[in-house]
Amino acid sequence: MKRVFVVLVLIVGALLTGASRASAITELCPAYASHFNPLDAAAGSKAATTFSYELDALSPSTVSGTLAVETDKGWFSVPFGPIAMAVALETFEYTGTKFTRKNVFSNPLYVRFDAPVTVLRDFVVSANTDDTSFSWPSRPVPCDYAGGPVRFAEAVDPFAAIYAKMPAGFGSPPSMFATHAELAVPPGPQTPVAAATKRTDFDGLACAKPFVDPGMTSSPKLPYAMPSTALPTLALTAWVVVAIDARGSVLDSWLYAPSASPDFDKAALRAASRQTFTPAVSRCASVPSLFLFNEFSTGLSVNG
């Protein structure tokens, strides 16, 4: 019996626009902030006065609300909206598999601080939406986790690290993530720019670790018999979004990027639903979240 190396990547956290978005039933906030980008920083510095960012969501809607932004100069509030969240169908090719994903995001948004700051953390702290897909109330929805799935996914994309070690001219890594070149463009003369205002209600949080990423307390086990026609060297990768509640229990899961095998994708979803997690902590309290993990499994066998 031959052994096959298979990578299972579990994405767990606050937004992923999934490949099977229609199957998602759990949205933890009407919008998520991502790609906070300094626009006027000096060379070699991340401190800036003007930043761009975008909002992501699981379904199209018009949203408004407030960001909480932690900087090296303290906490700030940033208002946004009303913002129309647009749908874009984007085609990706990752590890030899082509797929189309429905991404929902805003146009670039901008914020300006009175003095240069380095952004340490940012998240939507409350939001209003006209979306009815997830039965959101008409009043502001409290949201409370500092980390969106898109930023986590891009930070740990395994191929990015591998290709970074390759010689010049080797090529670009395969990617399942949308590019965001538009966020590098500064606001035009008529472009609205929100003003960041100081807030003190987040200062002096009374715990040693007010923000903690989630943990996984069990390792994925993915028993899956490869078909006898499969190449012995075949490596499959399935990216899965997992929503967890404030106790660490799995609420929902859906594919973000499929493998070349629908059966393997189903097995990956089953494996994700069996995992146990420690919840995220935001402002000293456990909170629901979507988070990103990657795990590797070698316990797969090939028939024949």
C-alpha positions as a printed Julia matrix, in Angstrom:
304×3 Matrix{Float64}:
   0.0    0.0     0.0
   1.48   3.33   -1.04
   1.38   6.54    0.97
   0.43   9.93   -0.39
   1.31  13.3     1.15
  -1.82  15.44    1.33
  -2.13  18.97    2.64
  -5.32  19.97    4.43
  -5.57  23.67    5.14
  -8.31  24.81    7.49
  -9.28  28.45    7.32
 -11.04  29.57   10.46
 -11.71  33.44   11.11
 -13.49  37.0    10.34
 -14.07  37.02    6.49
 -13.44  34.7     3.9
 -15.33  35.06    0.7
 -15.66  31.35    0.08
 -15.61  29.29   -3.07
 -18.9   27.74   -1.94
 -20.25  30.92   -0.4
 -23.85  29.9    -1.02
 -23.43  27.04    1.46
 -22.35  29.33    4.29
 -25.02  29.86    6.93
 -23.04  31.73    9.57
 -21.99  35.36    9.19
 -20.55  36.84   12.36
 -20.55  40.49   11.27
 -22.2   42.29    8.32
 -18.74  43.48    7.16
 -15.06  42.91    7.87
 -12.18  45.34    7.44
  -9.12  44.13    5.55
  -5.92  45.28    3.86
  -5.29  48.37    5.98
  -2.59  49.98    3.84
  -0.36  53.02    4.67
  -0.26  55.42    1.72
   2.14  58.19    2.76
   4.66  56.32    4.9
   8.33  57.15    4.57
  10.6   54.51    3.03
  11.15  51.67    5.47
   8.38  52.85    7.8
   4.77  51.79    8.35
   3.8   55.02   10.08
   1.46  57.15    7.99
  -1.34  59.68    8.28
  -3.43  58.37    5.38
  -4.5   54.74    4.97
  -6.61  52.81    2.51
  -8.62  49.7     3.35
 -11.61  47.76    2.1
 -14.63  46.03    3.55
 -15.46  42.4     2.81
 -18.69  40.49    3.43
 -20.41  37.19    2.77
 -23.25  38.69    0.76
 -23.93  41.93   -1.17
 -25.49  44.73    0.84
 -25.16  48.36    1.83
 -23.34  48.78    5.13
 -22.35  51.55    7.51
 -20.65  51.45   10.87
 -17.49  52.07   12.84
 -13.97  50.68   12.87
 -11.88  50.4    16.02
  -8.22  50.98   15.15
  -5.37  50.36   17.57
  -2.18  52.29   16.83
   1.09  53.05   18.54
  -0.62  56.29   19.63
  -3.66  54.58   21.19
  -7.15  53.64   19.96
  -9.17  55.52   17.34
 -12.66  55.33   15.83
 -13.23  55.5    12.09
 -16.77  55.86   10.66
 -17.71  54.32    7.31
 -20.71  54.2     5.0
 -23.2   53.86    3.72
 -21.07  51.68    1.42
 -22.38  49.43   -1.35
 -20.72  46.03   -1.26
 -20.25  44.76   -4.81
 -20.05  41.19   -6.1
 -17.22  40.09   -8.35
 -16.8   36.63   -9.83
 -13.08  35.92   -9.97
 -11.33  32.88  -11.43
  -8.3   31.43   -9.67
  -5.93  28.57  -10.38
  -4.33  26.97   -7.36
  -2.27  23.75   -7.3
  -3.59  22.86  -10.74
  -7.26  23.42   -9.9
  -9.25  26.21  -11.54
 -12.27  27.55   -9.68
 -14.49  30.61   -9.57
 -15.26  32.41   -6.33
 -17.88  35.04   -5.55
 -16.04  37.8    -3.71
 -18.01  40.6    -2.03
 -16.12  43.77   -1.22
 -16.23  47.56   -1.23
 -14.3   50.02   -3.32
 -11.19  51.38   -1.54
 -11.99  53.43    1.56
  -9.71  56.01    3.14
  -8.97  57.36    6.61
  -6.69  60.16    7.8
  -5.05  60.66   11.21
  -3.89  63.99   12.6
  -0.32  62.7    12.95
   1.59  59.66   11.65
   0.61  56.4    13.35
   1.47  52.74   12.97
  -1.65  50.58   12.82
  -1.44  47.55   15.09
  -4.98  46.2    14.86
  -8.25  47.15   13.19
 -11.73  45.67   13.08
 -15.36  46.56   12.57
 -16.79  47.2    16.03
 -20.38  47.8    14.9
 -22.24  47.76   11.59
 -25.66  48.35   10.06
 -26.78  46.5     6.95
 -29.78  46.23    4.66
 -28.93  42.59    3.93
 -31.7   40.08    4.71
 -29.75  36.91    3.86
 -28.5   36.45    7.43
 -31.5   37.96    9.27
 -29.58  40.93   10.64
 -31.64  43.37   12.72
 -32.19  46.94   11.56
 -30.23  48.3    14.54
 -26.39  48.37   14.71
 -24.82  44.93   15.06
 -21.91  44.66   17.54
 -18.83  42.99   16.06
 -15.72  42.2    18.04
 -12.79  40.35   16.6
  -9.54  41.88   15.4
  -8.65  39.76   12.43
 -10.23  39.01    9.07
  -9.84  35.75    7.21
  -8.45  37.38    4.1
  -5.46  38.9     5.89
  -4.77  35.65    7.76
  -5.02  33.63    4.58
  -2.56  35.81    2.73
  -0.17  35.8     5.67
   0.13  32.01    5.77
  -0.3   31.01    2.13
   2.25  28.15    2.03
   3.25  28.78   -1.56
   4.23  32.39   -0.89
   6.95  31.26    1.53
   8.17  28.53   -0.82
   8.41  30.8    -3.86
  10.16  33.51   -1.83
  13.19  31.19   -1.61
  13.29  30.48   -5.35
  15.84  32.18   -7.67
  14.86  35.26   -9.66
  12.78  34.43  -12.71
  11.32  31.26  -11.21
   7.83  32.68  -11.5
   4.98  33.76   -9.26
   3.32  31.47   -6.74
  -0.15  30.13   -7.42
  -2.69  32.12   -5.46
  -6.27  31.74   -4.3
  -6.44  35.38   -3.22
  -7.58  38.44   -5.1
  -5.01  41.13   -5.76
  -5.63  44.58   -4.32
  -3.48  46.9    -6.4
  -6.18  49.57   -6.21
  -5.44  50.04   -2.5
  -2.03  51.49   -3.36
  -3.66  54.44   -5.14
  -4.07  57.56   -2.96
  -7.47  59.26   -2.72
  -8.31  61.79   -5.42
  -9.3   65.42   -4.76
 -13.0   64.52   -4.61
 -12.64  61.19   -2.8
 -14.17  61.12    0.71
 -11.59  60.56    3.46
 -12.84  59.72    6.96
 -11.26  61.42    9.97
  -9.96  59.16   12.74
 -10.95  60.35   16.23
  -9.38  59.29   19.5
 -11.31  56.87   21.7
 -10.52  55.93   25.28
 -13.03  53.19   26.06
 -10.57  50.49   24.92
  -7.69  51.84   26.98
  -6.53  49.99   30.08
  -8.13  46.61   29.3
  -7.99  44.66   32.55
  -6.36  41.41   31.48
  -2.88  40.28   30.5
  -3.86  39.32   26.92
  -6.89  41.31   25.73
  -6.62  39.93   22.19
  -5.81  36.27   21.53
  -6.08  34.28   18.3
  -7.95  30.97   18.44
  -6.26  27.64   18.97
  -7.01  24.17   17.71
  -7.1   21.52   20.41
  -7.26  18.52   18.07
  -5.34  17.78   14.89
  -7.2   17.11   11.64
  -7.47  13.45   10.74
  -8.53  12.92    7.17
  -9.02   9.23    6.33
  -9.51   9.13    2.59
  -8.79   6.36    0.11
  -7.43   7.76   -3.16
  -8.95   6.16   -6.29
  -6.75   3.5    -7.87
  -6.36   5.66  -10.98
  -4.73   8.47   -9.0
  -1.02   9.12   -9.38
   0.94   8.0    -6.29
   2.53  11.45   -6.08
  -0.77  13.34   -6.2
  -1.02  16.03   -3.52
  -4.44  17.52   -2.78
  -5.13  20.81   -1.08
  -8.54  21.91    0.21
  -9.07  25.25    1.94
 -12.0   25.34    4.33
 -13.58  28.21    6.27
 -14.73  27.26    9.77
 -16.93  29.48   11.94
 -16.62  28.86   15.67
 -18.58  30.24   18.59
 -17.36  31.81   21.82
 -16.95  28.37   23.4
 -14.81  27.04   20.55
 -17.55  24.87   19.03
 -17.88  24.62   15.24
 -20.89  26.52   13.91
 -20.38  26.09   10.18
 -17.83  25.29    7.5
 -17.54  25.81    3.76
 -14.94  25.57    1.0
 -12.75  28.54    0.23
 -10.62  26.86   -2.44
 -11.41  23.31   -3.61
  -8.98  20.54   -4.49
  -9.04  18.56   -7.72
 -11.28  15.97   -6.05
 -14.89  16.64   -4.96
 -14.71  13.57   -2.71
 -11.61  14.92   -1.03
 -13.34  18.28   -0.53
 -16.23  16.55    1.21
 -13.77  14.67    3.41
 -12.01  17.94    4.26
 -15.32  19.51    5.3
 -16.11  16.48    7.48
 -12.67  16.7     9.07
 -13.11  20.41    9.75
 -16.43  19.85   11.49
 -14.83  17.31   13.85
 -12.12  19.61   15.14
 -12.22  21.32   18.52
 -10.93  24.83   19.12
 -10.15  27.3    21.84
 -12.06  30.51   21.09
 -10.58  33.86   20.22
 -10.4   36.57   22.85
 -11.24  40.18   22.05
 -11.12  42.89   24.72
 -10.64  40.2    27.41
 -13.76  38.2    26.44
 -14.2   35.06   24.35
 -15.9   35.84   21.04
 -17.22  33.99   17.96
 -14.94  34.15   14.97
 -13.76  32.82   11.61
 -10.1   31.9    11.79
  -7.31  30.46    9.71
  -5.23  27.38   10.47
  -3.19  25.06    8.33
  -2.56  21.43    9.15
  -0.83  18.65    7.28
  -2.01  15.06    7.01
   0.02  12.1     5.71
  -2.34   9.36    6.8
  -3.91   8.79    3.4
  -3.67   5.58    1.42
  -3.82   4.76   -2.26
  -5.93   1.82   -3.36
  -4.27  -0.94   -5.33
